[in-house]
Amino acid sequence: MKNNKIYLTILSTLILGISFVSAFSVSAPYMEDKQLYLTLGSEPTDLEFVLQNGGGATESVIIRTTILAGEEIISISDEQETYIVNPGEKVPVKLRITIPESAKAGDSYAVVLSFSTVKSTGSGEFGFGTGQEQRFTAKIISEPELSIETKKTNNPIIYLGISILLLLIVTLSILSKRKVKKK
């Protein structure tokens, strides 16, 4: 009889706890190896993280965005720091990265963003919330690395050399076939 009460209590707790599940998520812009490369002297860069309230959610959630590390390079572009996300909705969070004037090539800045739910509780009440952190490193480079690769692969002398070599091979094969036919 005592075991039945324990099982009933656990089952009741699980059933009641299901309604308190939060299904919010944060989508971050793509950054290879969680590194954002910024060219020294470039204009401010805008990033957009997307808050979603899916997974069968039935209630809206309030999410607070906080910068935990990297305040010297990143700021929230929006007027607000809290966002109401309705079920099935996607809400953008706009951030701006500005390279400090004292920055030099090779510097890197660790950025940590926190996205946490805010519970509205009455006086004397205690509420639980959930949170997620997004981390990446902003690296300052002197010039874009992609343009260096482009310059190396778009060399016209290489293309000209390959074209002449192919023309020579085709000519030699045609001449050798003609000699075989004459014999």
Secondary structure as GFF3:
##gff-version 3
##sequence-region A 1 183
A	DSSP	alpha_helix	2	18	.	.	.	ID=ss1
A	DSSP	beta_strand	24	27	.	.	.	ID=ss2
A	DSSP	three_ten_helix	32	34	.	.	.	ID=ss3
A	DSSP	beta_strand	35	39	.	.	.	ID=ss4
A	DSSP	beta_strand	45	53	.	.	.	ID=ss5
A	DSSP	beta_strand	61	69	.	.	.	ID=ss6
A	DSSP	beta_strand	74	76	.	.	.	ID=ss7
A	DSSP	beta_strand	82	85	.	.	.	ID=ss8
A	DSSP	beta_strand	90	97	.	.	.	ID=ss9
A	DSSP	beta_strand	108	117	.	.	.	ID=ss10
A	DSSP	beta_strand	131	141	.	.	.	ID=ss11
A	DSSP	alpha_helix	145	153	.	.	.	ID=ss12
A	DSSP	alpha_helix	156	182	.	.	.	ID=ss13
###
